Each structure stands twice: as structure tokens, then as C-alpha cells.
Amino acid sequence: MRTTSALGILLLCTVAAAGPASAQAAAKPTAEQQRARYEAHKGDFDYLLGDWEFSATQHPPGGVQSFGGRWSAVRLGEGAEVLDEFRVLGDSGQTWHLSHTLRSYNSRLDRWELITTDEGQGLQNFGTAHKVGAEMHIEQTFQAMSDRPALWRIRYYAIAPDHFSWTADRSLDKGKTWTSPFMTIDARRIGPSHDMSSLTPAP
């Protein structure tokens, strides 16, 4: 009886463990499905391509801060990868903050993936993005290497050829509580869309 019971428990555990794996295998998209996803979403960030001037308001504990700067984005080569540079400027044009973000579409997982580099932070500030109606929604971690990483929920909205708005909520306790909004941005186009040529163009 003990052997039979133990065998039954083992079989149940095996089936339970195999269930999610089987479901994942069944959910794996085909090559055709991945190509269709890619074609449908490769232009999701095209609105960001070009040069922008922005004004921002931040709501940290203790007061409101306003600042502005420049934001530029290019498409890399021939794929669905977008690289942008975000520069916060002081009143005299000095750089207060500079970061770069690479955005790439993952057709297997049907999502955009982002990585932002800040000086000395390496490749740790990872995020994901999805287009929701006419908006783009992002969830990303910043200051990932610090003792208190920050989780941001970002929303691009009111997207137009020459303007877009941006708002972000921030959590310092892994999503338990949020400052909403923590930061808002209004961006105005100052330069046309442009791509970065392939570094190794086909002959």
C-alpha cells in the first residue's frame, strides 16, 4: 500500500509539473505567427523617431521640480530596434542628466523590451512595453544597481506627429505603493524622423 500510494503521489506530482510546461509548449507561436506579430508591431515606436524638445515636471517628496531638455530617437539599421538619447539641460545649456535606451520588439513573447543605460549602471535598467490602443505603456526598473531600485509605470498618450505627452508613476517598494504621477513630460517635435544606416550594409 505504501509503495502504491507513493507511486500515485509521484505520478500526480509529475502530471502537475508537466502541465504548465505542456501549456507553454502549446502556446509557442509558430514562425508565421512570429513574423505576423513582427510586421504588426515593428512600427509601434515610430512616433518617437526624430528630435524633440521637452518640458517636464517631477513630484518628489518635498516639492515640485520643473526642467527641460532634448530627446532624440533613431531606428537602428533595418530592424525593429529604436535607440534614443534623453538629455536634461540646465538653464545655461549644461547637461544635468544623460541616458540612452534601446528598444527592441520580441516576437516570441509579443512585447517590446527596453534597456536603459545611465553612467556606471551597466545594462540593468530593464523594462517591457506594449501598445494599448493609441497609447504605449511601459513598466521599467531604474536605479537597478542601487539599494532602492525604482519601479516606473510609464504611459505615452496624446501622440501626434508633432507632439506627445508622457506620464509616469513610481514605486520604491516593489509596487506596494505608488507616487502618481511622479513625473510628466510634454514633448514638441523640432526635427524630422531619421534612421541610422546599417553599419554593415549588404553589398
C-alpha positions as CSV (number, residue, x, y, z in Angstrom):
1,M,0.0,0.0,0.0
2,R,2.8,2.4,0.9
3,T,4.5,1.7,-2.5
4,T,1.3,2.2,-4.4
5,S,0.5,5.4,-2.5
6,A,4.0,6.8,-3.1
7,L,3.8,5.9,-6.8
8,G,0.4,7.6,-7.1
9,I,1.7,10.7,-5.4
10,L,4.8,10.7,-7.7
11,L,2.6,10.4,-10.8
12,L,0.3,13.3,-9.6
13,C,3.4,15.5,-9.0
14,T,4.8,14.6,-12.4
15,V,1.5,15.5,-14.1
16,A,1.2,18.7,-12.2
17,A,4.7,19.7,-13.1
18,A,4.3,18.8,-16.7
19,G,1.0,20.7,-17.1
20,P,2.4,24.2,-17.2
21,A,5.3,23.1,-19.4
22,S,2.9,21.5,-21.8
23,A,0.8,24.6,-21.9
24,Q,3.8,26.7,-22.6
25,A,4.9,24.4,-25.4
26,A,1.4,24.5,-26.9
27,A,1.4,28.3,-26.6
28,K,4.7,28.6,-28.5
29,P,4.0,30.8,-31.6
30,T,4.8,29.4,-35.0
31,A,7.4,31.1,-37.2
32,E,4.5,32.5,-39.3
33,Q,2.8,33.9,-36.2
34,Q,6.0,35.5,-35.0
35,R,6.5,37.1,-38.4
36,A,2.9,38.4,-38.4
37,R,3.5,39.9,-34.9
38,Y,6.7,41.5,-36.0
39,E,5.1,43.1,-39.1
40,A,2.2,44.3,-36.9
41,H,4.3,45.9,-34.2
42,K,7.7,46.8,-35.8
43,G,6.5,50.4,-36.2
44,D,5.0,50.9,-32.7
45,F,7.7,53.3,-31.7
46,D,7.9,55.2,-35.0
47,Y,6.2,58.2,-33.4
48,L,9.3,58.7,-31.3
49,L,11.8,58.9,-34.2
50,G,13.3,62.3,-34.7
51,D,14.3,65.2,-32.5
52,W,12.2,66.6,-29.6
53,E,12.3,69.4,-27.1
54,F,10.5,68.6,-23.8
55,S,9.4,70.2,-20.6
56,A,8.9,68.0,-17.5
57,T,7.6,68.2,-14.0
58,Q,8.6,65.9,-11.2
59,H,6.9,65.4,-7.9
60,P,9.4,64.0,-5.4
61,P,8.8,64.2,-1.7
62,G,9.3,67.7,-0.5
63,G,8.3,69.7,-3.6
64,V,7.8,70.0,-7.3
65,Q,10.7,70.3,-9.8
66,S,10.4,71.6,-13.3
67,F,13.1,71.1,-16.0
68,G,13.5,70.5,-19.7
69,G,15.8,69.2,-22.4
70,R,16.2,67.4,-25.7
71,W,15.2,63.9,-26.8
72,S,16.2,62.2,-30.0
73,A,15.5,58.7,-31.4
74,V,16.7,56.8,-34.4
75,R,15.8,53.4,-35.9
76,L,18.9,51.1,-36.0
77,G,19.7,49.6,-39.3
78,E,16.9,47.6,-40.9
79,G,15.1,46.0,-38.0
80,A,12.6,46.9,-35.2
81,E,15.1,48.4,-32.9
82,V,15.0,52.0,-31.8
83,L,17.8,53.9,-29.9
84,D,17.0,57.1,-28.1
85,E,19.0,59.7,-26.2
86,F,17.4,61.6,-23.3
87,R,19.3,64.7,-22.2
88,V,18.1,67.0,-19.3
89,L,19.6,70.5,-19.7
90,G,20.1,73.3,-17.2
91,D,19.3,77.0,-17.6
92,S,22.7,77.6,-19.2
93,G,22.5,74.6,-21.5
94,Q,24.6,72.4,-19.3
95,T,23.8,68.7,-19.1
96,W,22.3,67.6,-15.9
97,H,21.4,64.0,-16.9
98,L,22.0,61.9,-19.9
99,S,20.7,58.4,-20.6
100,H,20.3,56.1,-23.6
101,T,17.5,53.5,-24.2
102,L,17.5,50.6,-26.7
103,R,14.0,49.3,-27.6
104,S,13.6,46.0,-29.4
105,Y,10.5,44.0,-30.3
106,N,10.4,40.4,-29.1
107,S,8.0,38.5,-31.4
108,R,8.2,35.3,-29.4
109,L,6.9,37.0,-26.3
110,D,4.9,39.6,-28.2
111,R,6.3,42.6,-26.3
112,W,8.8,45.3,-26.6
113,E,11.9,45.1,-24.4
114,L,13.9,48.0,-23.2
115,I,17.2,48.5,-21.6
116,T,18.4,52.0,-20.4
117,T,22.0,52.9,-19.6
118,D,22.9,55.5,-17.1
119,E,26.5,56.3,-16.3
120,G,28.1,53.5,-14.2
121,Q,24.8,51.5,-14.1
122,G,25.6,48.9,-16.8
123,L,22.8,47.1,-18.6
124,Q,20.4,46.6,-15.6
125,N,17.5,49.0,-16.1
126,F,15.3,46.6,-17.9
127,G,11.7,47.1,-19.0
128,T,8.9,45.9,-21.2
129,A,6.3,47.8,-23.3
130,H,3.0,47.1,-25.0
131,K,0.9,49.2,-27.3
132,V,-2.6,49.7,-25.8
133,G,-5.0,51.3,-28.2
134,A,-3.4,54.6,-29.3
135,E,-1.1,54.6,-26.2
136,M,2.2,53.0,-25.4
137,H,2.6,51.5,-21.9
138,I,5.9,50.7,-20.2
139,E,6.9,49.1,-17.0
140,Q,10.6,49.5,-16.2
141,T,13.1,49.5,-13.3
142,F,15.5,52.3,-12.8
143,Q,18.5,52.6,-10.4
144,A,18.5,48.9,-10.6
145,M,22.0,48.7,-9.0
146,S,21.2,50.9,-6.1
147,D,20.0,49.9,-2.6
148,R,16.5,51.1,-3.5
149,P,15.6,50.4,-7.1
150,A,12.6,52.3,-8.5
151,L,9.8,50.7,-10.5
152,W,8.1,53.0,-13.0
153,R,4.8,52.7,-14.9
154,I,5.1,54.9,-17.9
155,R,2.3,55.9,-20.4
156,Y,2.8,57.8,-23.7
157,Y,-0.5,59.3,-24.8
158,A,-2.0,62.2,-27.0
159,I,0.5,61.0,-29.6
160,A,0.6,63.2,-32.7
161,P,3.1,63.8,-35.5
162,D,4.5,66.9,-33.7
163,H,3.7,66.3,-30.1
164,F,3.2,63.6,-27.4
165,S,2.6,63.6,-23.7
166,W,4.1,61.2,-21.1
167,T,3.3,60.4,-17.5
168,A,4.9,58.1,-15.0
169,D,4.1,56.6,-11.6
170,R,6.9,55.5,-9.4
171,S,7.2,52.8,-6.6
172,L,10.1,52.4,-4.2
173,D,8.7,49.3,-2.5
174,K,8.3,46.9,-5.5
175,G,4.8,48.0,-6.4
176,K,3.2,48.1,-3.0
177,T,2.7,51.9,-3.0
178,W,2.9,54.4,-5.8
179,T,3.6,58.1,-6.3
180,S,1.1,59.1,-9.0
181,P,2.1,60.9,-11.0
182,F,5.7,61.1,-10.2
183,M,6.7,62.7,-13.4
184,T,5.1,64.2,-16.5
185,I,6.5,65.3,-19.9
186,D,5.2,67.3,-22.8
187,A,7.4,66.9,-25.9
188,R,7.3,69.1,-29.1
189,R,9.0,68.0,-32.3
190,I,11.9,70.1,-33.5
191,G,13.4,67.7,-36.1
192,P,12.2,65.1,-38.6
193,S,12.2,61.4,-38.3
194,H,15.5,59.8,-39.3
195,D,17.2,56.4,-39.2
196,M,20.8,55.2,-38.5
197,S,22.2,53.5,-41.5
198,S,23.3,49.9,-41.2
199,L,26.9,49.6,-40.0
200,T,27.4,46.6,-42.3
201,P,25.2,47.2,-45.3
202,A,24.5,44.4,-47.7
203,P,26.7,44.5,-50.8
